[in-house]
Amino acid sequence: MIDLHQRSAGVLLHVTSLPGPHGIGDFGPDAYRFVDWLASCGQRLWQWLPTNPIGPGDSPYQSVSAFAGSPLMVALEPLVEAGWLAPPQAPEGGFDTRRVRFADVVPWRLARLREAHAGFRAKKNPREFESFAAWRAREAGWLDDYALFMALETEHAGQCWWQWPAALRDRQPKALSTARARLAAEIDFWSFVQWCFDTQVGALKAHANARGVAIMGDLPIFIAHHSADCWARPDLYFLDTQCQPTVVAGCPPDAMAPTGQRWGNPLYRWDRMAAEDYAWWSARLKRALSQADVFRIDHFRGFAGYYEIPASCPTAEQGTWVPGPGKPLFESIARALGDLPIVAEDLGLITPDVVALRDAFQFPGMKILQFAFGSDATDPFLPHNWGRRFIAYTGTHDNDTVRGWWDTASPRERAYAGAYLACGREDAHWAMIRACCNSVANVAVFPLQDVLGLDGTHRMNVPGTLGAHNWTWRFEWPWIGSEATRVLGLITAASGRAPIGLVGLPG
């Protein structure tokens, strides 16, 4: 759908940040409206964060499944239209339109999904039942374990899988068979939700593609300990006899984090994955490509070498670097799936082996303009030092907004940015967008917050924190005025990333 080697531009906005009446952005009417807005100003890419179910801290990067979609993104309007759900009434006082209040939204939306499931079963439409059954059969490779996992988690009041009775924890066949029979209705519910997710994400992607807009997904490199993936195949991870990780993922100490970052994810046993020709990874990427045209792999450097921390260490200070799977992993996936439309998140401590792995497969890397002004003209994040095979960003979901960055940058950084970009605080966001667009980088992407010139109170996430506002940001349609649309379109077209005539410039 999109050629990452051709000039184009796009916007980074997570699905949950969309407006909408039900407490959180989803695949409903506002998603279609956003696609149409992107097309109207020459944008050819919509970048999402992971669309998997959220995990601890409401993060989409700590999911209970690497394959499942988030129930919170299932729009309710199509369920009403299908006759499965009565028009939902928001709780008294309504929902916050600028923040996702997960504590309120999650139980309310799950209750509506359960009502829709009951309505679907009560309607007894043969064609709907046949479609659902056929989909379940196609997706059984991941769905059966996920739906049973969720049913068991519900039955055990949210307990982690290693706290379940030993027979279930250890997946003894008789215990699993008994659980599948006992929890058949609950398994059916979680499967139904995933069917709705797949149906809706497919319809939205088709609409976007028809309007010339591609979808970029996001694939976290690691999985969560409490996940269907780890429970289903514990042999693929470094776990002890009590199902606890012996080593965990993270990154070493640096100036920003004196004790490093201890993420806590279990680490893969790459030797065992290699013995299966990396079948789990091929299945995971095949599923990702069924929902997006291209996807970013988070922490790409971990495939060349990753930081291994003893699970007993409370910080990341005692970790060591360990070689990753390298080229054989991507060669195996390519044999299974063909050309891989992957963007490598090559940020952080990047060593020559990471660059070699990225370049061996011609994967585009990332350049973040906010990082460019701390040194001098040789800085690799300055546009005049970029190559073509990169995605140029003003910032990402883990950065402050451009205006927020300007407000907190050192006087020296502001002076350098002002001189380089010929801007001040009020127009720094447009100056950075223009610099990304005018660069040689094949693709330029901007968080919506930067298009709108919003300050740091609108940032999406602060890495390494469990802040109350992380992952909660939403926008409102009045914020996207005609001027922002006009200027974004003009910059995009003038830099050769959209047809001139599309945005009203004389041909």
Number of C-alpha atoms within 10 A of each C-alpha: 14 18 13 20 16 14 21 25 29 27 22 22 23 23 23 25 25 25 23 22 17 23 28 28 26 27 25 22 16 18 21 16 13 17 24 17 14 24 20 15 23 27 26 26 28 25 23 21 21 26 27 24 21 20 16 13 15 18 17 20 24 25 28 26 25 28 23 25 23 20 21 29 22 26 25 24 16 16 21 15 11 14 13 20 21 16 13 14 10 14 12 6 6 11 18 15 20 17 20 23 17 16 9 13 19 15 12 17 22 15 12 18 25 17 15 23 22 14 18 19 14 10 14 10 10 9 9 14 14 11 11 15 14 12 18 19 11 10 15 14 11 21 23 17 19 26 26 22 24 21 24 23 16 13 13 14 9 11 13 15 22 16 12 15 12 13 12 20 18 18 15 11 11 11 15 18 11 12 16 18 10 12 17 14 12 19 23 17 21 23 26 22 23 24 22 22 23 18 14 20 23 16 15 20 21 16 16 23 18 11 15 18 25 25 25 27 23 24 25 18 16 20 22 21 26 21 20 28 22 22 22 16 12 20 14 18 23 17 20 11 7 11 19 16 21 17 23 26 23 22 24 21 17 11 7 8 12 12 16 19 21 24 17 22 20 26 24 22 16 17 13 13 18 15 9 10 17 21 15 17 15 19 16 15 19 16 16 22 18 13 23 21 20 24 24 25 17 19 17 23 26 22 20 21 19 21 22 23 28 19 19 11 13 13 21 26 18 16 23 14 13 13 14 18 20 18 15 12 19 20 17 17 22 14 10 16 14 10 12 18 19 24 26 25 20 21 14 9 10 13 12 9 15 20 16 14 19 24 14 11 15 16 21 25 23 22 26 20 22 23 16 19 21 16 13 10 15 10 15 17 19 22 21 13 12 18 16 17 20 21 26 28 26 27 24 19 21 13 20 26 30 30 23 19 19 23 15 12 16 13 11 12 19 21 16 18 23 18 11 15 16 13 17 16 16 11 15 22 24 22 21 25 25 21 23 29 28 17 20 21 26 22 27 29 25 27 25 18 26 25 22 19 20 18 17 18 12 22 24 24 21 15 12 12 9 14 11 11 17 21 25 20 24 24 21 12 12 7 10 14 10 9 10 16 18 15 16 22 25 22 22 28 24 17 20 15 24 22 17 18 11 16 21 13 12 7 7
